[in-house]
């Protein structure tokens, strides 16, 4: 058998394995959940007893940090946690140690070490972006936070609509220099924003200086990922809710370093289209009410792929060469049934394929939400951590023995 035939057969076997979803019954926070993952994988609860656990990152000294927003309201009860006591043979953490407390909706966090050797922990809060000095082994910050940016924060409680109280921070390297990206969601479903920073992605230096908006009209880019191999920024994005249950598609966008530099230099941000335009069938369409102006969708960024309307994509992580996992948090109304799963996409066609399901089930003929996936982090070559901000748990997905 020649090498080309062997490669084709191997790829076919991988595709076939991924199409066979195997159920695994778990217990988290005293509740049962059955999660389905591809044949050849297993899934366990790595840690539970949490509240609204969101995103994960690894510190330079190899520890895992997580954000916990406490609940869905605009509150100041959020935490940054250290996931402690990892036992690789059991695929479980022993406990979560509070590192920061009394935070306003901490969603995303990142580490960066500057040219002087000082490491910083960045935390994206609703009303501001802060950073703390960090040294290996810290169990709490050794100094007060530095405030790098302020963000609009009014009318965010869910009884007022809860429009996008999360902020996301990510680091990348452009032209050999470190850059920080921050996304801020829209203040509404579909409107003309009052503040320029709403519905955007900004780029700035690690100390918060030289900030400039490089992507506009991106309704809510909760998930950001810098892909060093392609020198590009990936962002998940949610469409608006005014076109019914079947439209628009939610999307995965990619912005190259060259596009970002051009936007920064010219002062003309890349246009993601919201709210005048929407995505359907992989194409850009003018909104029937808001996109009536001639040329309203000219030059709008075309996404890598689209997800079923109201899937609510959040975390995105690269898990292998050319392969990414995306957490689809799920529709705000369970009857729609979209999302509530983790999907896999590959660069060959960007077609979403199920990787983890079971967060939504049907009981007595009615949909019931059991969990909602949020953040994803590649732990090592064969293990991924996935957070569930409804059940308050973190799962670990790993290769089964013999695979």
N, C-alpha and C positions, 0 to 999 in steps of 0.2 A: 504494500500500500504506500503510495507516494505521500510526501509531506502535505501537499495541498488538500488531498482527500482527508487526511487525518485531521487537519485543522477544521475543515468543514464539518466533519462528524463530531468533533469536540464542541464546536459552537452549537450544533443542533442538539446535542445532549444537554448543554447548559440551558438553552431555551426551553427544552422539554421539562427539565427539572424545575425551572422557575414557574412553569405553567401549572405544576402540581402543588397546590397549597395544602399544607398539613396542619391540622388544628392542635393547639396546645392549651390546656385548661390551667389557668393560673389563679392565684389569690393575691389581691393587693388591697391594703387598707380594709380588710375584712370583707371585700366584695369579690365575686367571681367574674372572671373575664376569659373568654376563649379567643386567643389570637392565632391567626393562620399565617404561616410563613412558608416559603418555598421548600420543597423537598431538598434535603441536604443541609438545612438550617434548623437550629433550635432557638427557643426564646424562653427567658426566665425573668423574674422580677429581680433587678439588681438592687433596688432600694424602694421602700414605700414609707408611709407615714408623713408624706410631704403635703403641701397645700396646692398652690397653682405653680408647679415647677415648670420653667420655660426653657431657657437656653443654657448650653454647656460650653466650657472652654478649658483648655489645659494650661496650667502655669508653667513657667520655665523649669521649675523643680519637679515637674511631673505629676502634680496633683490636679484633680478635677474640681472645677468650680461650677456652681449652678446658681441661676436666679430663681427666686420663688416670689411671685406677686401676691400671694395670700388668697385673693379671690378676684372676681370679675369687676369689682367696683373700683373707682378712683380712691385709693387709700394710701396710707403711709405705714403700712404694716409689712412691707416687703422685706426680703432678706437676700443676701448673698451667702451661699453655703459652700463649705468644703466637703466633698464626698470622700469620706475617710475609710481606711481599712479595707482596701480592695483585696479580695481573695480570688485569684484567678482560677483556682481549682473548683470553686463554688460559684463563680460568676456573680459575686455579690459584694456590695459595700457593707461595712459594719454599721456605719452611722453617718449622719450629716452634722457637721460642726458649724454653727452660725459664725460667719466672718464679719458681716455687716448686718445691722438691723434697722428697723424704723425708716425704711426707704420708700419713696413714692414710685410705686409700680416699676421696679427694676426688671427690665425685659432682656437686655443683651449686655454682654461684657466681653472684654478682650484684654490681653496682656501685650505690652510692648516694652522693649529695652532700648533706651536711647544711646547716643554715641558716647556718653560718659559712663555707661555701664549701669545706669539706674533703671530698674524695672518699674513699670507703672501698671496698675490695674485700672481699666476704664470701665465705668458703669453708666449705661444709658437709662436715664430716668425720664419721666414724663416732661418735667419742666426744665431739665438741665442735663448737661453732660459733665460728669466729674471724673477725676482720676485720683488715685491714692498711690503713694510710694509703697513699693512691695520689696520684701527680701525673702529669701528662701526660708521656709519653715514658719512663716508668720501665721498666727491664728487670729490676729486682728491687725488693723492698720496701725502703723507707728506714728502717723501724722494726720492732720486734718486734710480733707479733700480740697483739691484745686478745682474750681469751676471753670470749664473751658467754653461753654456755650449755654445760652438760655433758649427755651422753646415755649411757644404758646400752650397754655394749659387750662383754658376755661371751658366750662360746659362739658366736662368729660365723664361725669357720673353716668352710669348706664340708664338711670331714670330720665336723663336728658338725651339719650341716644347713644352715648358712649363712643363718640367718634374718635377712634384711633389714638389711644392714650399711650401706645408703645413707641419706643425709639430703638434703633438698632445701630450698633457700631461694629466696624470691620476694618482691618488693616490690609494694605497691599503695597506693592513696590512698583513704582512707575518711573522709568528712565533711571533706574538705580537708586531712587530715593523713596523712603517710606512715606506713605500717605494714609490718612484716615478717612473713612467714608462713614457718613451718618445719614440714615433715612428717617424722615418724618412723614407720617400719614396725613391724609386729608382731614378737614374738620367736618366733613359732611358726606352725604351720599353722592351728590352731583351738584356742584356749584362753582361760582367764581370765588376763589379764595381771597381773603382779606390780607393774609400774611404771606409774603413771598416764599417763606421756608416750608409752607404746607405743601404736601404731595410732591416732595422732592427727595433727591439724594445729593448731599453736599460732599465735597472733598476739601481737606485741610491738612496742615502740618500736624505732627503728633502733639504739639503744645497748643493746638487750637487756632493758631494763626493762619493767615492767608486763606480763609474759608471762602468757598465760592460754590454756588449751586451748579451742578453739571448735568443733572437729569431733572426735568420738570414734568408735571402732569402724570406722575406715577402714583396712583391713588393710595396704595398702602403696601410698600415694599418692606415687609417684616423680615424676610430672610435675605441676608447678604452673604456672599461667599467670594473671596478673591481666589481665583484659579491661577496660580503662578505659572503652570505649564503653558497656558494659552495667553497669559498676561491680560486677563480680563476679569471683570466683575460680573457675577451672576446675581440676579435679584428675582425673588418671587413677587408677584403682584396680584392684587385682588381687583376684579371689575366691580362696577356699581350694581345697585339692586333695583334699578328702575325699569328694566326691560323684561321683567317676569322671571319665571323659574328656569328657563332654558338658555338665557343669554344675560350678559356676555360671558365668554370664556375667561377664566383666570389664567395667568400666564407665567412663563419663565423667560426672563430677559437676559441678554448678555451684552455688555458694553466693553469694547476693547480699550486698551490703554491709549491707543491713538485717538479714538473717539473722545475719551475723557480729557486728554490733553487739549484737543481742539476745542472742546466745549469750555474748558477752563481759560484757555488763551483768548478765545474770541468773546467770551462772556455770553455766548448763545448756547443755553443748555440743550441737551438731547431731549426731544419731545416724545414722551410715552403715550400721549394722546388723550388721556382722561380730561374732562368728561365729554369732550366733543366727539370722540371716536371710541369704538369698541372692537374687540376681536371676536370673530366667529369663523369657524372653518379654516383657521390659520391665516385669515385675511383681515385687513383693517377696513372697518365700515364706519360711515358717519352716523352719529346718534340721530334718530329721527326728529328729536326736538332740539338738541344742543349743537348738532353738527350741520346746520343748514347753510352756514356761510360757505361761499365758493372756496375750494381748496382747503377746507377745514382739516383734512387728514393728510395733506401733502407732507411728506417727509417724516411721518410718524414712524417710530421704531417698530419693526416687525419682530415679534417674539420668536424664541427658539421653538417653543411648543405651547399649546393651550391645554387647560384642564377643564373638565366639566364645570359649567356655571355654578358658582357658589361653593366650590370645593374648598376655598380659603387656604391656599398654599402658604406655609410658614417656613420652617427650617429647610435648608438645602445643604447637602454635604457631598463631597466627592469621595467615593469609596473605593474606586479602582480607576485605572487609566480609561478615560472616556465614559465612565459610569457614575451617575449621581443618584442619590436618594432624596426625595422631597416629601415632607410631611404635609398631608392635606387635612387640615384641622376640622373641616366639615362645615356644612351649611348652618346658618343661624336657626333655621327651621328644620327640624329632623324629617318632616314629611317630604322635603325635597330629596333627601337621601344622598346628596353629592358629598364627596370627600370621605372623611372618617377612615382614612387609610394612609399608608406610606406607599409611595410608588417609586419605581426605578425607571430612569431614562438613560439612554446611551447616545453617544454622539453620532452613531451611524444613521439614526432616523428620528431621534428625540420622541419616539412614541411611548407614552406612559404605559407601564406594566405594573400590575399589583405586586407588592413586596410584603406588605403586612396588612391584614384586614381583621375585622372582628370587633371594631370599636362601635359599630352600629348593628343592632340586631332587631328582629321583629318578634314582638311578644303580643299574643292575642290579636294579631292582625295589625298592630300599631308599631311604628318605629320607636326604638328605645336606644338612647345614646348611653353607652357604657363608659367610653373613654374618648379622649381627643388628642391625637399625636401633635407634637409641637416642635421640639428641638431634636436635632440629630448630630451625633459626633462619632467620628471614626476613632475607636479606642486603639485598635491595632489592625493588622492585616485581615483578621478573620472575625473581628467583633465590632459591633456598632451599638452605641447607647442611644435610646429613643425616649424622650420624655412624654408624659401624659399629664397635661395640666388640668384635666377634669378629675381623674382618679387619684392624682397626687403620687404618681409612681414613675420610676425610671426602669425601662426594660433593657436587657442586653440580648442582642441577636448574634448568634455565633454559628460557625460551621459545626455540623454534627460530626461525631467521631466516624472516621472512615471516608470523609469527604474532603 
